Amino acid sequence: MIKKILVIPGSNRSGSHNVKLAAAAAKEFALLGADVTRISLLDYPLPLYDEDLKSNDGIPKNASKIASLIALHDGVFIASPEYNASVSPLLKNMIDWVSVIREIDGRAFAPWKEATLALGAASPGNLGGVRGLNHLRSIMVSIGSLVISEQVLVPKAGTAFGEDGSISSERTAKSLSNTCRSLFRASA
């Protein structure tokens, strides 16, 4: 059986380091034989999470679409930028909307509670986004996701990617490969 992996960059900025990381991860998963889907959150715009909006208008269709994608995949890789030592607002908003979904197509389903995840971050700083990943890991574990222990950090991301999108540092490239391999093995 071919494993299906969903890759989500938590940024939609032009030239985003985490979009590049997501692309590099997608290549790694493909090399492992996975069927890879990489999305852009630009394609799934969501309003700011608001309980009144949810009560009055229901779950936005794009949140349900993302939840359905999660349901169709065996594992999820999130490439998360670090904003003020935490998670990007774009990524957090998507996580929040998807976390309140309780059914898909008439069957009970809590997308994040059934998800196996790997995390990565690329940052222009020396720490590679580790502070933001610590917050993201805490959020995802608290809503029931299985987050594997391996993660990839890409420090000094402005110079970390080659022209072909590969990671220049052998050590960081190996970390990405190990993280992808671990998610591939852990995914159902």
N, CA, C and O of each residue as an XYZ file, in Angstrom:
752
protein
N       0.841     -1.190      0.000
C       0.000      0.000      0.000
C       0.883      1.249      0.000
O       1.818      1.347      0.794
N       0.594      2.184     -0.868
C       1.345      3.435     -0.941
C       0.821      4.383      0.131
O      -0.384      4.613      0.240
N       1.742      4.928      0.918
C       1.359      5.881      1.962
C       1.160      7.258      1.360
O       1.877      7.675      0.451
N       0.158      7.954      1.897
C      -0.169      9.289      1.429
C       0.260     10.298      2.498
O      -0.104     10.177      3.668
N       1.036     11.289      2.073
C       1.545     12.310      2.986
C       1.079     13.681      2.512
O       1.220     14.026      1.339
N       0.525     14.454      3.435
C       0.102     15.824      3.176
C       1.164     16.769      3.718
O       1.573     16.643      4.872
N       1.616     17.714      2.901
C       2.636     18.680      3.303
C       1.999     20.064      3.311
O       1.441     20.515      2.310
N       2.093     20.734      4.471
C       1.465     22.045      4.652
C       2.509     23.069      5.085
O       3.040     22.961      6.191
N       2.819     24.057      4.250
C       3.644     25.164      4.722
C       2.757     26.161      5.467
O       1.668     26.498      5.003
N       3.223     26.625      6.609
C       2.447     27.552      7.433
C       2.678     28.998      7.068
O       2.483     29.891      7.893
N       3.092     29.236      5.836
C       3.327     30.591      5.347
C       2.837     30.666      3.917
O       2.849     29.672      3.191
N       2.403     31.858      3.514
C       2.047     32.060      2.123
C       2.827     33.233      1.527
O       2.492     33.733      0.453
N       3.861     33.660      2.233
C       4.687     34.786      1.793
C       5.477     34.402      0.549
O       5.991     33.287      0.449
N       5.569     35.311     -0.375
C       6.382     35.101     -1.563
C       7.835     34.899     -1.140
O       8.378     35.704     -0.383
N       8.461     33.839     -1.621
C       9.845     33.557     -1.246
C      10.007     32.961      0.138
O      11.116     32.945      0.673
N       8.935     32.472      0.728
C       8.965     31.924      2.089
C       9.960     30.777      2.224
O      10.005     29.869      1.394
N      10.750     30.840      3.285
C      11.688     29.755      3.586
C      10.932     28.468      3.907
O      11.410     27.376      3.600
N       9.761     28.587      4.521
C       9.005     27.394      4.896
C       8.265     26.773      3.718
O       7.981     25.575      3.731
N       7.954     27.563      2.710
C       7.438     26.994      1.467
C       8.552     26.184      0.809
O       8.307     25.111      0.257
N       9.783     26.708      0.871
C      10.931     25.963      0.329
C      11.166     24.682      1.119
O      11.448     23.634      0.537
N      11.052     24.762      2.447
C      11.205     23.564      3.274
C      10.124     22.539      2.935
O      10.408     21.346      2.839
N       8.890     23.000      2.754
C       7.799     22.091      2.397
C       8.086     21.399      1.062
O       7.826     20.206      0.905
N       8.620     22.152      0.109
C       8.952     21.564     -1.195
C      10.058     20.518     -1.052
O       9.996     19.456     -1.672
N      11.078     20.822     -0.227
C      12.163     19.861      0.000
C      11.638     18.607      0.697
O      12.058     17.496      0.373
N      10.723     18.781      1.652
C      10.128     17.627      2.341
C       9.303     16.786      1.363
O       9.361     15.557      1.392
N       8.539     17.454      0.502
C       7.725     16.720     -0.477
C       8.610     15.850     -1.361
O       8.243     14.721     -1.688
N       9.781     16.372     -1.753
C      10.721     15.580     -2.561
C      11.218     14.365     -1.779
O      11.318     13.266     -2.326
N      11.528     14.569     -0.501
C      11.997     13.452      0.346
C      10.931     12.368      0.448
O      11.237     11.182      0.324
N       9.686     12.765      0.671
C       8.607     11.779      0.778
C       8.414     11.036     -0.542
O       8.175      9.828     -0.547
N       8.515     11.747     -1.652
C       8.385     11.102     -2.966
C       9.494     10.067     -3.163
O       9.251      8.989     -3.705
N      10.711     10.396     -2.722
C      11.825      9.447     -2.829
C      11.571      8.187     -2.002
O      12.069      7.110     -2.331
N      10.790      8.330     -0.923
C      10.444      7.187     -0.084
C       9.301      6.362     -0.684
O       8.962      5.297     -0.169
N       8.718      6.856     -1.763
C       7.627      6.133     -2.413
C       6.248      6.591     -1.990
O       5.258      5.923     -2.293
N       6.159      7.718     -1.296
C       4.863      8.215     -0.844
C       4.135      8.939     -1.969
O       4.745      9.479     -2.891
N       2.831      8.930     -1.862
C       1.981      9.763     -2.708
C       1.845     11.081     -1.940
O       1.215     11.116     -0.883
N       2.430     12.162     -2.460
C       2.550     13.425     -1.723
C       1.584     14.463     -2.278
O       1.463     14.639     -3.490
N       0.903     15.142     -1.369
C       0.080     16.288     -1.707
C       0.628     17.483     -0.936
O       0.680     17.461      0.293
N       1.032     18.518     -1.651
C       1.504     19.744     -0.999
C       0.489     20.830     -1.306
O       0.167     21.085     -2.467
N      -0.012     21.466     -0.258
C      -1.007     22.515     -0.450
C      -0.415     23.870     -0.075
O       0.636     23.957      0.560
N      -1.107     24.905     -0.479
C      -0.825     26.269     -0.049
C      -2.070     26.767      0.668
O      -3.185     26.600      0.173
N      -1.886     27.370      1.817
C      -3.039     27.899      2.541
C      -3.665     29.082      1.815
O      -4.775     29.495      2.150
N      -2.965     29.632      0.824
C      -3.555     30.662     -0.047
C      -4.783     30.108     -0.781
O      -5.726     30.841     -1.080
N      -4.751     28.812     -1.063
C      -5.854     28.178     -1.783
C      -7.046     27.858     -0.883
O      -8.093     27.425     -1.365
N      -6.886     28.072      0.422
C      -7.933     27.756      1.394
C      -8.113     28.933      2.362
O      -7.913     28.768      3.565
N      -8.483     30.109      1.862
C      -8.612     31.262      2.763
C      -9.684     31.022      3.819
O     -10.743     30.456      3.547
N      -9.377     31.468      5.018
C     -10.289     31.309      6.153
C     -10.437     32.633      6.894
O      -9.475     33.392      7.005
N     -11.636     32.915      7.401
C     -11.778     34.097      8.257
C     -11.068     33.837      9.587
O     -10.778     32.689      9.924
N     -10.794     34.887     10.329
C     -10.241     34.696     11.671
C     -11.215     33.869     12.487
O     -12.427     34.075     12.429
N     -10.664     32.919     13.260
C     -11.537     32.061     14.059
C     -12.354     32.913     15.018
O     -11.817     33.773     15.716
N     -13.642     32.666     15.044
C     -14.567     33.417     15.881
C     -15.720     32.475     16.231
O     -16.398     31.958     15.344
N     -15.929     32.263     17.501
C     -16.982     31.340     17.954
C     -18.363     31.797     17.496
O     -19.201     30.967     17.143
N     -18.616     33.124     17.497
C     -19.907     33.623     17.011
C     -20.078     33.333     15.522
O     -21.157     32.935     15.083
N     -19.019     33.532     14.750
C     -19.068     33.233     13.321
C     -19.365     31.748     13.098
O     -20.164     31.385     12.235
N     -18.714     30.903     13.887
C     -18.954     29.459     13.786
C     -20.404     29.134     14.135
O     -21.046     28.346     13.441
N     -20.921     29.732     15.200
C     -22.301     29.464     15.620
C     -23.315     29.955     14.593
O     -24.320     29.293     14.335
N     -23.044     31.114     14.014
C     -24.006     31.712     13.074
C     -23.899     31.145     11.667
O     -24.917     30.920     11.012
N     -22.678     30.909     11.194
C     -22.477     30.517      9.798
C     -21.967     29.096      9.618
O     -21.928     28.587      8.498
N     -21.579     28.458     10.704
C     -21.038     27.109     10.616
C     -19.557     27.115     10.273
O     -18.922     28.168     10.219
N     -19.024     25.938     10.046
C     -17.614     25.770      9.707
C     -17.390     26.246      8.266
O     -18.141     25.855      7.373
N     -16.378     27.076      8.023
C     -16.101     27.484      6.641
C     -15.773     26.278      5.761
O     -15.130     25.329      6.211
N     -16.218     26.322      4.505
C     -15.988     25.214      3.566
C     -14.505     24.884      3.435
O     -14.139     23.715      3.310
N     -13.644     25.912      3.462
C     -12.217     25.645      3.303
C     -11.629     24.891      4.493
O     -10.696     24.106      4.322
N     -12.156     25.115      5.687
C     -11.708     24.335      6.845
C     -12.108     22.873      6.658
O     -11.331     21.967      6.956
N     -13.318     22.654      6.164
C     -13.772     21.285      5.903
C     -12.952     20.620      4.803
O     -12.681     19.420      4.862
N     -12.557     21.403      3.799
C     -11.719     20.849      2.722
C     -10.362     20.406      3.268
O      -9.864     19.337      2.917
N      -9.772     21.231      4.121
C      -8.480     20.861      4.713
C      -8.653     19.629      5.595
O      -7.825     18.720      5.559
N      -9.718     19.594      6.384
C      -9.978     18.431      7.238
C     -10.126     17.164      6.393
O      -9.626     16.103      6.767
N     -10.809     17.278      5.261
C     -10.967     16.124      4.369
C      -9.620     15.670      3.821
O      -9.368     14.472      3.694
N      -8.752     16.633      3.495
C      -7.411     16.275      3.031
C      -6.642     15.531      4.115
O      -5.969     14.538      3.836
N      -6.740     16.008      5.342
C      -6.064     15.333      6.455
C      -6.576     13.900      6.563
O      -5.799     12.966      6.762
N      -7.899     13.737      6.430
C      -8.510     12.410      6.537
C      -8.034     11.462      5.443
O      -7.961     10.252      5.657
N      -7.713     12.000      4.283
C      -7.295     11.173      3.151
C      -5.819     10.775      3.200
O      -5.374      9.953      2.399
N      -5.063     11.347      4.128
C      -3.618     11.116      4.179
C      -3.218     10.351      5.437
O      -3.872     10.436      6.477
N      -2.143      9.614      5.311
C      -1.638      8.812      6.429
C      -0.771      9.621      7.380
O      -0.642      9.263      8.551
N      -0.186     10.685      6.905
C       0.678     11.529      7.723
C       0.666     12.949      7.198
O       0.337     13.199      6.038
N       1.039     13.894      8.088
C       1.060     15.311      7.746
C       2.398     15.896      8.171
O       2.842     15.692      9.301
N       3.039     16.624      7.262
C       4.261     17.370      7.569
C       3.907     18.845      7.531
O       3.387     19.341      6.531
N       4.193     19.551      8.632
C       3.940     20.984      8.697
C       5.274     21.717      8.750
O       6.100     21.465      9.627
N       5.476     22.629      7.800
C       6.645     23.506      7.789
C       6.199     24.850      8.357
O       5.464     25.595      7.710
N       6.648     25.146      9.564
C       6.101     26.275     10.304
C       7.089     27.419     10.468
O       8.181     27.226     11.002
N       6.712     28.611     10.012
C       7.545     29.764     10.316
C       7.428     30.111     11.797
O       6.489     29.696     12.476
N       8.389     30.870     12.277
C       8.372     31.316     13.678
C       8.060     32.809     13.711
O       8.793     33.616     13.139
N       6.985     33.165     14.371
C       6.599     34.564     14.538
C       6.680     34.888     16.020
O       5.948     34.312     16.825
N       7.559     35.799     16.382
C       7.702     36.208     17.780
C       7.827     34.995     18.699
O       7.164     34.915     19.733
N       8.676     34.063     18.312
C       8.966     32.845     19.068
C       7.755     31.928     19.199
O       7.684     31.131     20.135
N       6.808     32.030     18.278
C       5.622     31.187     18.329
C       5.196     30.820     16.905
O       5.989     30.883     15.966
N       3.929     30.436     16.769
C       3.354     29.931     15.529
C       2.810     31.096     14.695
O       2.315     32.076     15.252
N       2.897     30.996     13.388
C       2.362     32.059     12.531
C       0.845     32.155     12.685
O       0.180     31.137     12.879
N       0.295     33.360     12.601
C      -1.164     33.513     12.705
C      -1.913     32.716     11.635
O      -2.970     32.151     11.914
N      -1.380     32.666     10.426
C      -2.016     31.917      9.339
C      -2.166     30.443      9.710
O      -3.240     29.862      9.552
N      -1.096     29.852     10.199
C      -1.113     28.438     10.566
C      -2.011     28.199     11.771
O      -2.806     27.258     11.776
N      -1.893     29.032     12.780
C      -2.704     28.855     14.000
C      -4.192     28.965     13.683
O      -4.995     28.194     14.209
N      -4.564     29.912     12.832
C      -5.970     30.076     12.472
C      -6.509     28.833     11.772
O      -7.619     28.385     12.060
N      -5.717     28.273     10.848
C      -6.150     27.055     10.159
C      -6.296     25.901     11.153
O      -7.275     25.157     11.109
N      -5.318     25.761     12.045
C      -5.378     24.692     13.052
C      -6.637     24.842     13.897
O      -7.335     23.862     14.157
N      -6.927     26.071     14.327
C      -8.106     26.303     15.172
C      -9.398     25.947     14.456
O     -10.255     25.280     15.035
N      -9.558     26.384     13.196
C     -10.785     26.055     12.473
C     -10.927     24.544     12.282
O     -12.007     23.992     12.493
N      -9.858     23.883     11.889
C      -9.935     22.439     11.655
C     -10.192     21.693     12.964
O     -10.831     20.640     12.959
N      -9.705     22.223     14.078
C      -9.847     21.530     15.369
C     -11.287     21.457     15.865
O     -11.599     20.616     16.708
N     -12.175     22.322     15.360
C     -13.561     22.294     15.837
C     -14.464     21.415     14.971
O     -15.655     21.289     15.256
N     -13.926     20.821     13.943
C     -14.708     19.927     13.083
C     -14.915     18.597     13.814
O     -13.970     18.013     14.345
N     -16.145     18.139     13.831
C     -16.475     16.908     14.537
C     -17.038     15.817     13.634
O     -17.244     14.685     14.071
N     -17.286     16.164     12.370
C     -17.748     15.134     11.435
C     -17.404     15.538     10.008
O     -17.308     16.720      9.675
N     -17.224     14.531      9.190
C     -16.999     14.726      7.758
C     -17.891     13.726      7.040
O     -17.876     12.532      7.341
N     -18.664     14.224      6.090
C     -19.567     13.379      5.301
C     -20.468     12.516      6.186
O     -20.705     11.344      5.894
N     -20.960     13.108      7.259
C     -21.902     12.423      8.131
C     -21.309     11.438      9.113
O     -22.048     10.808      9.870
N     -19.990     11.286      9.122
C     -19.386     10.371     10.096
C     -18.538     11.160     11.090
O     -17.930     12.170     10.734
N     -18.503     10.704     12.306
C     -17.728     11.374     13.353
C     -16.251     11.390     12.972
O     -15.688     10.369     12.578
N     -15.647     12.535     13.091
C     -14.236     12.662     12.750
C     -13.674     13.919     13.380
O     -14.232     15.005     13.221
N     -12.584     13.775     14.086
C     -11.847     14.907     14.640
C     -10.482     14.880     13.958
O      -9.599     14.134     14.381
N     -10.295     15.686     12.904
C      -9.120     15.556     12.030
C      -7.779     15.524     12.753
O      -6.949     14.660     12.472
N      -7.559     16.435     13.661
C      -6.246     16.477     14.317
C      -6.053     15.330     15.291
O      -4.920     14.894     15.500
N      -7.128     14.825     15.899
C      -6.997     13.720     16.859
C      -6.599     12.420     16.178
O      -6.110     11.501     16.834
N      -6.802     12.338     14.887
C      -6.471     11.122     14.160
C      -5.238     11.286     13.287
O      -4.929     10.414     12.476
N      -4.525     12.411     13.452
C      -3.401     12.726     12.567
C      -2.052     12.371     13.187
O      -1.830     12.551     14.384
N      -1.161     11.866     12.341
C       0.241     11.649     12.703
C       1.036     12.734     11.993
O       0.955     12.882     10.773
N       1.809     13.496     12.770
C       2.479     14.675     12.240
C       3.978     14.646     12.437
O       4.498     14.025     13.363
N       4.664     15.346     11.527
C       6.074     15.714     11.695
C       6.144     17.218     11.509
O       5.359     17.807     10.766
N       7.099     17.827     12.196
C       7.230     19.282     12.169
C       8.594     19.697     11.653
O       9.594     19.009     11.857
N       8.611     20.826     10.988
C       9.852     21.424     10.534
C       9.708     22.926     10.546
O       8.596     23.452     10.499
N      10.841     23.624     10.610
C      10.831     25.080     10.573
C      12.095     25.573      9.908
O      13.171     24.998     10.071
N      11.949     26.646      9.157
C      13.083     27.332      8.551
C      13.013     28.784      9.003
O      11.964     29.423      8.925
N      14.132     29.289      9.469
C      14.165     30.640     10.012
C      15.480     31.315      9.651
O      16.516     30.654      9.573
N      15.449     32.615      9.431
C      16.695     33.312      9.124
C      17.658     33.376     10.312
O      18.843     33.657     10.131
N      17.163     33.120     11.515
C      18.003     33.165     12.713
C      18.829     31.911     12.908
O      18.742     30.958     12.134
N      19.633     31.933     13.962
C      20.532     30.814     14.272
C      19.825     29.604     14.869
O      20.358     28.496     14.829
N      18.621     29.805     15.427
C      17.935     28.707     16.119
C      17.041     27.884     15.189
O      16.546     26.830     15.590
N      16.833     28.335     13.987
C      16.088     27.545     13.004
C      14.610     27.400     13.274
O      13.969     26.526     12.691
N      14.038     28.234     14.147
C      12.603     28.156     14.412
C      12.212     27.232     15.544
O      11.036     26.895     15.679
N      13.165     26.812     16.364
C      12.874     25.837     17.424
C      11.850     26.356     18.444
O      11.031     25.584     18.944
N      11.890     27.637     18.748
C      10.932     28.168     19.744
C       9.501     28.055     19.214
O       8.591     27.673     19.949
N       9.310     28.384     17.949
C       7.986     28.255     17.352
C       7.526     26.806     17.283
O       6.353     26.513     17.511
N       8.458     25.892     16.967
C       8.090     24.472     16.914
C       7.716     23.934     18.282
O       6.848     23.068     18.393
N       8.364     24.440     19.329
C       7.978     24.011     20.678
C       6.523     24.363     20.946
O       5.782     23.554     21.504
N       6.105     25.566     20.552
C       4.703     25.956     20.728
C       3.784     25.114     19.849
O       2.737     24.647     20.299
N       4.182     24.926     18.596
C       3.348     24.142     17.679
C       3.182     22.709     18.179
O       2.082     22.157     18.143
N       4.268     22.114     18.641
C       4.199     20.749     19.171
C       3.209     20.696     20.349
O       2.376     19.794     20.428
N       3.311     21.656     21.240
C       2.419     21.703     22.403
C       0.955     21.830     21.970
O       0.081     21.151     22.510
N       0.696     22.697     21.000
C      -0.672     22.880     20.494
C      -1.196     21.573     19.901
O      -2.298     21.132     20.228
N      -0.403     20.962     19.031
C      -0.878     19.774     18.328
C      -1.077     18.589     19.276
O      -2.031     17.827     19.122
N      -0.194     18.432     20.238
C      -0.353     17.353     21.221
C      -1.605     17.604     22.062
O      -2.341     16.668     22.373
N      -1.848     18.867     22.432
C      -3.001     19.181     23.283
C      -4.323     18.914     22.581
O      -5.331     18.672     23.246
N      -4.344     18.951     21.245
C      -5.593     18.653     20.534
C      -5.623     17.221     20.007
O      -6.486     16.861     19.206
N      -4.670     16.408     20.465
C      -4.756     14.974     20.239
C      -3.923     14.389     19.118
O      -4.006     13.187     18.866
N      -3.124     15.190     18.437
C      -2.305     14.644     17.357
C      -1.136     13.846     17.910
O      -0.643     14.110     19.006
N      -0.709     12.875     17.135
C       0.527     12.151     17.428
C       1.625     12.881     16.673
O       1.663     12.842     15.443
N       2.515     13.544     17.395
C       3.610     14.293     16.785
C       4.893     13.508     17.031
O       5.300     13.306     18.175
N       5.523     13.069     15.949
C       6.746     12.275     16.114
C       7.835     13.139     16.744
O       7.794     14.365     16.645
N       8.798     12.505     17.387
C       9.838     13.252     18.103
C      10.833     13.922     17.159
O      11.337     15.001     17.471
N      11.125     13.313     16.021
C      12.064     13.923     15.078
C      11.453     15.181     14.482
O      10.257     15.233     14.194
N      12.284     16.185     14.302
C      11.869     17.406     13.637
C      13.079     17.979     12.915
O      14.221     17.635     13.218
N      12.812     18.857     11.955
C      13.918     19.464     11.207
C      13.906     20.969     11.437
O      12.861     21.616     11.358
N      15.075     21.511     11.720
C      15.270     22.945     11.894
C      16.248     23.416     10.825
O      17.307     22.820     10.627
N      15.879     24.488     10.143
C      16.742     25.045      9.100
C      17.155     26.452      9.529
O      16.434     27.415      9.268
N      18.317     26.579     10.190
C      18.794     27.911     10.584
C      19.374     28.653      9.387
O      19.716     28.054      8.368
N      19.476     29.977      9.536
C      20.043     30.831      8.478
C      19.435     30.479      7.121
O      20.133     30.281      6.127
N      18.101     30.410      7.126
C      17.365     29.903      5.965
C      17.553     30.741      4.707
O      17.326     30.246      3.603
N      17.957     31.981      4.846
C      18.174     32.818      3.677
C      19.242     32.279      2.744
O      19.230     32.564      1.546
N      20.166     31.503      3.290
C      21.237     30.911      2.477
C      21.238     29.385      2.542
O      22.186     28.744      2.089
N      20.178     28.803      3.103
C      20.153     27.360      3.360
C      19.707     26.511      2.174
O      19.904     25.296      2.172
N      19.106     27.144      1.163
C      18.561     26.379      0.045
C      19.330     26.678     -1.236
O      19.613     27.835     -1.547
N      19.665     25.618     -1.979
C      20.334     25.772     -3.261
C      19.361     26.208     -4.342
O      18.155     26.287     -4.111
N      19.886     26.489     -5.509
C      19.059     26.923     -6.646
C      17.990     25.890     -6.997
O      16.905     26.246     -7.456
N      18.298     24.616     -6.780
C      17.350     23.545     -7.100
C      16.367     23.271     -5.961
O      15.553     22.352     -6.051
N      16.441     24.070     -4.886
C      15.530     23.908     -3.756
C      16.020     22.948     -2.694
O      15.378     22.794     -1.655
N      17.155     22.296     -2.939
C      17.687     21.360     -1.940
C      18.344     22.130     -0.799
O      18.727     23.289     -0.951
N      18.463     21.474      0.328
C      19.099     22.082      1.497
C      20.611     21.941      1.342
O      21.124     20.849      1.097
N      21.315     23.062      1.489
C      22.766     23.098      1.251
C      23.570     22.380      2.328
O      24.549     21.701      2.018
N      23.172     22.520      3.577
C      23.909     21.916      4.680
C      23.652     20.410      4.731
O      22.506     19.967      4.797
N      24.732     19.632      4.699
C      24.591     18.171      4.745
C      23.896     17.735      6.036
O      23.060     16.831      6.024
N      24.248     18.381      7.145
C      23.657     18.028      8.445
C      22.146     18.296      8.450
O      21.359     17.467      8.907
N      21.757     19.463      7.936
C      20.330     19.810      7.903
C      19.579     18.928      6.912
O      18.450     18.517      7.179
N      20.199     18.634      5.772
C      19.569     17.739      4.789
C      19.342     16.354      5.388
O      18.311     15.728      5.141
N      20.298     15.881      6.171
C      20.152     14.577      6.826
C      19.028     14.623      7.864
O      18.274     13.662      8.010
N      18.920     15.744      8.582
C      17.841     15.901      9.561
C      16.479     15.856      8.873
O      15.547     15.228      9.376
N      16.363     16.523      7.719
C      15.107     16.473      6.961
C      14.813     15.052      6.516
O      13.687     14.575      6.656
N      15.808     14.382      5.986
C      15.623     13.012      5.532
C      15.185     12.098      6.681
O      14.268     11.293      6.518
N      15.836     12.221      7.834
C      15.481     11.401      9.003
C      14.060     11.694      9.476
O      13.317     10.777      9.826
N      13.684     12.972      9.488
C      12.339     13.350      9.919
C      11.294     12.784      8.973
O      10.287     12.230      9.414
N      11.527     12.918      7.688
C      10.580     12.387      6.698
C      10.474     10.868      6.781
O       9.379     10.309      6.710
N      11.603     10.215      6.931
C      11.609      8.755      7.050
C      10.831      8.312      8.297
O      10.079      7.338      8.250
N      11.016      9.032      9.408
C      10.307      8.680     10.646
C       8.801      8.866     10.506
O       8.028      8.032     10.976
N       8.377      9.962      9.861
C       6.934     10.150      9.653
C       6.398      9.070      8.716
O       5.317      8.529      8.948
N       7.136      8.760      7.677
C       6.714      7.731      6.733
C       6.504      6.396      7.454
O       5.521      5.701      7.198
N       7.424      6.039      8.353
C       7.280      4.777      9.105
C       6.144      4.839     10.106
O       5.442      3.847     10.307
N       5.950      5.999     10.743
C       4.936      6.120     11.811
C       3.533      6.261     11.282
O       2.581      5.955     12.000
N       3.362      6.716     10.046
C       2.031      6.962      9.519
C       1.318      5.643      9.229
O       1.928      4.658      8.813
N       0.010      5.662      9.461
C      -0.808      4.451      9.335
C      -0.909      3.953      7.915
O      -1.566      2.944      7.660
